[in-house]
Amino acid sequence: VNTLPHWLQPILLNLSPERAAAVQEIRIRSNAPIQLVTKETILTAAPEFLLTQHQLEDILFTLCGGSIYAHEAEIAQGF
């Protein structure tokens, strides 16, 4: 959670510890709400959390520590 942009962290920090531990995947798509995937279900964030292209770029840049080139292979594999 700490590696995500500050504006995105509250979505995950508001989960119960049990539910947060069960999250296996965070799905982020342009013009779609964030989805949290667990073994049992898919949790969809409120509609006001639709992500823009700029927000997706911010997430990618933040997760890559500012160096997208250094993570090119992982990105190409979908990670």
MOPEGI-V977526 format. One line per field, one symbol per residue. ss: DSSP state (h for helix, s for strand, l for the rest). psi: psi as a letter, one per 30 degrees, with the letter a starting at -180 (. if undefined). burial: # if it has 16 or more other ideal C-beta (glycine too) atoms within 10 Angstrom, else .. Layout:
ss = ???
psi = ???
burial = ???
//
This chain:
ss = lllllhhhhhhhhlllhhhhhhllsssllsllslsssllllsssllhhhsslhhhhhhhhhhhlllllhhhhhhhhlll
psi = efflkeffeeeefflleeeeffkfkjkklkhllkkkklefljkkllffhkkleeeeeeeeeefgggieefgeeeeffg.
burial = ...#...#..##.........#.....#....##.#......#.#...#.#...#..##...##...............
//
